[in-house]
């Protein structure tokens, strides 16, 4: 029988030193860049032991529909730097966490921001992409464009319409 892990999401976390998601760029970001980054980070914390399960950031963004001669900007919220501690991977927590993220986005978005999409850049892993698809994300269609950066190089842009 699978063990139930209960968690809460907070804007601060005291215990990040043992976090390892298996991707060095995400580990380095947590340990070295977040203290200097001005983005709003959220920490998924195990209720039983205050251990860091995952972290992520939400930021205002947009998606470009069309081309440079004829386009519309679609307001969006980006799920950025989402990583789960290796200790908690494979425990069916990811979709529960994504559902909690969607609830947060639903709370703030339509009333306060006007965004219509939740977007992300998935690492190019079939397993990870299937996890996002299970939560309702789809690969970005060809007629939409998103920004490029060092952190999303080689990643697959995905989206879901906000409820």
C-alpha positions in Angstrom: 0.0 0.0 0.0 1.3 3.4 -1.0 2.2 5.8 1.9 0.2 9.0 2.0 2.4 12.1 2.1 0.7 15.3 3.3 2.2 18.6 2.4 1.6 22.4 2.7 2.9 25.2 0.4 4.7 28.1 2.0 6.8 31.1 0.8 9.7 30.2 3.1 11.6 27.0 3.9 14.3 26.7 6.6 15.6 23.3 5.5 16.9 23.3 1.9 20.4 21.9 2.3 19.5 18.2 1.7 17.4 18.9 -1.4 18.4 17.0 -4.5 16.1 16.6 -7.5 18.6 14.9 -9.8 19.1 17.9 -12.1 22.1 20.0 -11.2 20.7 23.2 -12.7 17.6 23.0 -10.4 19.7 22.1 -7.3 22.1 25.0 -8.0 19.3 27.4 -8.5 17.8 26.5 -5.2 21.0 26.7 -3.3 22.7 29.6 -5.0 20.4 31.8 -7.0 17.1 31.9 -5.1 18.4 34.1 -2.3 19.3 36.8 -4.9 16.3 36.3 -7.2 13.4 38.6 -6.7 10.8 36.1 -8.0 8.2 34.7 -5.6 9.2 31.1 -4.8 6.9 28.5 -3.2 8.1 25.6 -1.1 6.2 22.3 -0.8 6.9 21.0 2.7 6.2 17.6 4.3 3.8 18.2 7.2 5.3 15.3 9.2 8.9 16.3 9.2 9.3 19.8 7.6 11.4 18.3 4.8 11.4 20.1 1.5 9.5 18.0 -1.0 9.6 20.4 -4.0 9.9 24.0 -5.0 8.6 26.2 -7.8 8.0 29.8 -8.8 5.0 31.4 -10.5 5.5 34.5 -12.6 3.6 36.7 -14.9 4.3 36.0 -18.6 2.7 35.9 -22.0 2.5 33.8 -25.1 2.7 35.2 -28.6 -0.1 34.0 -31.0 0.8 34.5 -34.6 4.0 35.9 -36.2 5.9 39.1 -35.9 3.7 40.8 -38.6 0.3 39.8 -37.1 0.2 38.7 -33.5 -1.7 38.8 -30.2 -0.2 38.6 -26.8 -2.0 36.2 -24.5 -1.5 36.8 -20.8 -0.2 33.8 -18.9 1.2 32.6 -15.6 4.4 30.6 -15.9 5.3 27.7 -13.7 9.0 28.1 -13.4 11.8 26.0 -11.9 9.5 23.2 -10.6 11.6 20.5 -9.0 10.8 17.5 -6.8 13.3 16.0 -4.3 14.5 12.6 -5.5 13.5 11.2 -2.2 9.8 11.9 -3.1 9.9 11.1 -6.8 7.9 8.1 -7.9 5.4 8.5 -5.0 2.6 9.9 -7.1 3.0 13.3 -5.5 3.8 15.4 -8.6 0.2 15.5 -9.9 -1.1 16.4 -6.4 1.4 19.2 -6.2 0.5 20.4 -9.7 -3.2 20.4 -8.7 -2.3 22.5 -5.7 -0.4 24.9 -8.0 -3.4 25.1 -10.3 -5.5 26.0 -7.3 -3.1 28.8 -6.3 -3.2 30.1 -9.9 -7.0 29.9 -10.1 -7.2 31.9 -6.9 -5.1 34.8 -8.1 -5.4 34.8 -11.9 -8.7 35.6 -13.3 -9.6 38.2 -10.7 -6.3 39.9 -10.2 -4.1 39.2 -13.3 -6.4 38.3 -16.2 -4.2 35.5 -17.5 -5.8 32.8 -19.5 -3.0 30.2 -19.6 -0.7 28.4 -17.3 2.6 27.7 -19.1 5.8 25.8 -18.4 8.9 24.5 -20.1 9.2 20.7 -19.5 12.6 19.0 -19.5 12.7 16.7 -22.6 11.8 13.5 -20.8 8.9 11.3 -21.9 8.2 10.5 -18.2 8.0 14.1 -17.1 6.0 15.2 -20.1 3.4 12.4 -19.4 3.2 13.6 -15.8 2.4 17.1 -17.1 -0.1 15.8 -19.6 -1.8 13.8 -16.9 -2.3 17.1 -15.1 -3.9 18.7 -18.2 -0.9 20.3 -20.0 -0.5 20.0 -23.7 2.5 20.8 -26.0 2.4 24.4 -27.2 1.0 24.5 -30.8 3.2 25.8 -33.6 1.4 29.1 -34.0 2.3 30.1 -30.4 5.7 31.4 -29.3 7.3 31.7 -25.9 10.5 33.4 -24.9 13.9 31.6 -25.1 16.5 31.6 -22.3 19.4 29.6 -21.0 17.1 27.8 -18.5 14.6 26.6 -21.1 17.0 25.7 -23.9 16.1 22.2 -25.2 12.9 22.2 -23.1 9.4 21.6 -24.4 6.9 24.5 -24.0 3.5 23.3 -22.6 0.3 25.0 -21.6 -3.1 24.5 -20.1 -6.1 26.9 -20.2 -6.9 28.3 -16.8 -10.3 27.1 -15.5 
